[in-house]
Amino acid sequence: MEERNVILHDVHEELRAKMVPFAGYIMPVSYTGISAEHTAVREKAGLFDVSHMGEFIVRGKQALELVQHISSNNAAKLEIGDVQYSCIPNLQGGIVDDMLVYRLDEDQCAEGERAYMLVVNASNAEKDLAWINKHNSFDTRVIDISDDCGLLALQGPEAVNILSKLTDVAVGEIDYYHFTKGRVADLENVLISATGYTGAGGFELYVRNDQLEPLWKALMVAGADNGLLPAGLGARDTLRLEMGYCLYGNDIDDTTNPYEAGLGWITKVKKGDFLARDILTDIRSQPRNRQLVGMLVEGRRVPRHGYRILDDQQKPIGHVTSGTSSPSLGRAIGMGYVASSHKESGTKVFIEIGKKVVEAEVVKFPFYKKD
């Protein structure tokens, strides 16, 4: 697949970002360095270009029925302005993708209609759209706006102060996993969402493509005195991993079910019928063979995706799904699936890293906790 340039490609080039292929796009992995960008987000603020994400509008008289049918969480609980984390199960109980579900206002809807926005992973957008359309037997339409929608993530404890310089919206009063719309930096109808993938607080801002560069530049100017740095995919990954957030393709995929991935809390089998409900109900009632866990790793070697996890007899009990050197903790951390007999916190396991075997301790998520 040929990679596409993101809309802000020239802006990233001017900032001398290191650009890499990711999810079909050429994306910035870092600007001033992953550790510096990571620390800026934890302590001050960072600005991410995440316009590669996929966005679908679901609108119609049976919009809720479709969203309920293809998702694991209970979207019936959403009021206008609410956001919900959910996943799309496949027919075997695996995960087609994880996503955010937005309950939109109804000012563009006909009488009796509802509207939702589904935000999905860029690498899965085409697959997700085909899956949703395949299972859309409802009086509703699915509109792919991915190519028309820009998305910036302003993350960190200074995000409120920075964004407040550019808008009259009381952004500090937007509750976590809620959103509103308003004027930001003289740009109309910006969707301001109190969500993110870093655990550091902040906002995700959805705009039209032609608004993306003006918004980026306005935020960078507004944040200059607040320690704001542009941040790339590298810091995004280290930040999410410190929080124990799953990355599709690494920690969850079509072969993993929500319960073993620690996502039982977004799997509402009692909400009514939906795809794979019976299978997920059965999985829920059975003892699990494996569980996704966090691991603090001894030494400086970093565990990588696919590395084997061993017990104290050097027998394989699982595999690493994600790993990094944590800038906040100053040590190596990892996530991986282990046999349920080794899932409890404090359990010692071992990871094959190259020709060496290093010790690790199973711990609860998140790795990083604010003081």
N, C-alpha and C positions, 0 to 999 in steps of 0.2 A: 504494500500500500504506500502510495506517495504521500509524504508528509506535507501539510499545509502550514503556511505562516499564520500565526495569530494576528489579530487586528493591530495590536500594539507592537508588532515585531520591530519596527524602526525605533520606537521609544526604547525598547529593551537593548537594541544594538547601540544606541547612543549612550546608554548607561553601562556599556561594555559587559553586558550579561553573558555568561556562558550558556549557549543555546544547545539544546539536545532534542532528539526526537522523542515524543511522548504522546501516546494515544492518538496518533495520526496527525499531530501538530509538531511544529518546532517551538519548543518552550524554554523559558529561562530557568536553569537549574540553580544558579546563584549569581550574585552581583559582587558584593564585597566579601563573600565567604559564608558558608553555611552556618558556622558557629556564631558569627557576628549577627547574622540575620535572625537566627534562632533566639539569641539573647535579647535582641531588640524587641521581638514579639513578647517574650516573657516579661521584660522589664519596662518597655516603652510601647512601641508599636511597629508593625510591619504591614506593607501593602503588597498583596498578591494579585496577579492577573490570572484569574481562573475562568476566563471566557471560553475555554475549551469544553466546559461542562455542557451536557445536553439538557434542553428544556422542552417539555411538551405541555400544551394547554389541553385540558379535558373539559369540554363544555357541552351541555345539553340537559335535557329533562332527566336523563338517567346517568348523569355524570358521577354521582356518588355511587351508584350501583356498579359501574365499571371499575372505579377506583377500589371499591371494596372487593370486587371479584379477583383483581390481579395483585392485590397487596396483602401483606400479613397483618398489619396493624389495623386498628379500628378508626377509619377516617370519619365515621358517623359522629365522632366526638368533636370534630373540628368546627369551630366557629370562624366567621370571617376574620382574618388577621392572625389565625393560628398556623403553626408549622408543625409537622410531625415527621419523625424518622421512621422509616419502614423498609421492607424489602419485598421483592417480587419473587415468589417461590416458583420453582418449576414443578412438573407433575410428579417428580420423585422425592420432593421435599427439599431439594437443593435450592440454591439461590441464583436466580437469573441476574439480579443486581440489587444493590441497596440504593435508597433514594430518599429525598425529602419531598413531602406532600404539602403544598400551600393551598389553603382555602381562600380563594380570591373573592373580591367583591363582585357584585352581579350587575354593575352598571352597563356592561356590554352584553348582557344576557337577555334573551327573550323571556317573556313571562313563564314562570315555572321552571326555568333552567338554573343550574348551578355551574360554577367554574372552579377548576383546580389547576395548579401548576405542579408538574412532576419534574424534579431536578435529578438527573441520572449521571452516571459516570460517562465521560467522553468516549472511552474505549468500548462501551457497551451501547451507546445511543442507538445505533442502527439495529442491533440485535433486540434491544428493548422495545423499540417502536414496532418492529415486525411482530414481536410476541404480544404486545398489547393489542395491536390491530387484529391479530389472529383470534384473540379471545373477546373482541368487541362485538357482541351480539345485542348491544343496547342502543337506545335512542340517544346517542351522543356522538360527538366527533372528537378526534384526537388530532391536534395541530402541532406540527413540529416547528418550533420557533428558534431552534438552536443556532441557526446561521444568522439570525437577526438580533440575537440577545447577547449583550456584553455583561460580564460579571467581575467585580473587584471585591476582594476580601480585605477589609481593614481590621486588623486583629491586634489585641494587646490592651493593657490597662489604660493607655492614653487615647484609645480609639474614640471614646465619648467626647473628650475635650477637643480632639482634632475635628471630628465631624460637626460638633456644635458650632464651630467657627463658620461653617458653610451652609447652615440651614436653620430655619426657625422651628423645625420639628423638635420636640422635646425627646431627643434620642435616648437620653439617660433614663427615660420612663418606659421605654419599650422592654417588656419582659422577655426573658430568654425563650427562644423558640416562638416568637411572635414577630409580626412585621407591620409596617404601615407604608404609605406612599406620600411623597412630598417633594418639595423643591430643594435641590442640593446644588450649590455652586452655579446658580442661575439655570440649572437644567430641570425641566419639568418632569413630573410623574416618575421619579426615581423610587424603586421598591427598596425599602430599607429593612433588612432582616437581621434580627439579633441572633444570628447563628454563626457557625464557623467550625473549623476542623483542627483547631489548635489547642483548645482548653484554656486559652488566654483571654477569652471574652472578645467583644467587638461586633462587627457587622459585615454582612454581605450585601452588596449594592448591585441591583439589576437595572440595566439601562439599555437603550437602543445602541446599536453599533456606532452610530455617528456621535453619540454622547460619551463614548468610552475614553477617548484620549483627553478631552477637556476635563472629565472627572478625575482621571489619573493625575493630571498636572495640577489641578486645584488641590487635591488631597496632599500631594507631595509638598506643595508650597505651604499649605495650612499646617502641615505636620513638621515643618523644618525645625521649629523651636521645641518640639515635643519628642525629639529623638526618633522620628519616623524614618525607616529604611525600606527600600524596595526589597522584597523577599521572593525567593524562587522555590522550585519544586523540592530542592534538597532540604530546606528548613521546614517546608510543609510536611515532609515525611518524618523528620526527627521530632517535630512538635506533636504530630498525631500519634506517633509511636510511644512517646512518653506518657500519653494519656490512655494508651491501650485501645485506640480507635482502629477498627478494621479497615484494611485497604483491599478493595476488590481485586481479585487476580492473585493476591498474595495470601491473605488470611481467610478470605471467603471466596467461594466460586460455585459453579454448578454442582459440585460434588459434596459440598459441606451443607449441613442443615443448621438452621438458626440456633437450635438448642446447644449443640456442641460448640458453636461459635460464641456463646454467651449472649445471644440475641433472643432468648426466650421472652424477654420483656417487651419485644415489639411483635410478638407472634400471638395473636388473640384468637385462639381456636374457638372460643365461645361467642364470637361476634356474629356468627351466622356462616352460611356457606361461602367458600372461596376456593380458589385453585389449590389443590393439595391439602385441603383441610383435614380430610380423613387420615392421610399419611402422616401429617404433622401431629395430629392427635395421638396416633399410635406411637410415633417417635417420642413424643412427650411422656408417654406412660411407661416407656421401656428404660431400663438402665442404659446409660451411655457408655460406649466403648472407648471414647476418647473425648478430650476437652481442650479447648484453646486456653493456654495459660501464658502468664508473663514469667520471664526468667532474668534474674540478675546474674551476670556472667563474671566469673573470676578472671582477672588479667585484662589485657588490652585487646585481645583478639575479638573481632566482631563476628557473631554468627550471621550467616546469610541464608536466604531462602533455599530450602531443599536440604540443608545440612541435617544429618541424622542426630537424633536425641537417643541416648542410651541410659540404661539403669546402672546400678552399681556392679552388676555382673557383666557389663559391657554388651548387653543384649538390646537390640533396637526397640524403642517404645514409642517412637514418633518422629516428627521432623519439624524443623524451624520454618516459619512462614515469613517473618520479618525480623530484621536486626539492625542495630546501629550503635554508634558510640554516642551516648546521651550527653549533649552539651550542658544540661542542667545538673546532671548527677555526676558527671566526670567519670563514667564507667560504661562498659558495654551492657546492652540490654537486648532482649529478644522476645519474640512471641512464637508460639508453636503449638501443635497438637501433640498431646501425650496420652498414653493409656490412662484411663480413669483412676487406676491404682496409684498414679503418681501426680494427681492434680492438686493435692492439698498444699497450701502455703507452707513453706519450710522444707518441703521435700527436696532432697539433693538429686540432681540429674547430671548427665554429662553430655557434652556436645562435641561431635567430631568436626574439627576445624582444620582442614588440610590433613597433615599427617599426625596432628596432635589431638588429644582429648582433653577438654577443659571442663572444670566443674561449674555448675550453675545451681541457683536456688529458685524454686518456684515461688512466685509472689503474686499477690492480688493486684489488679489494676486499680487506679493508675500508678505508673511508676513515679510520676512527678506530682507532688502535692504542694500547693501554695502554703507558705508559713501562716 
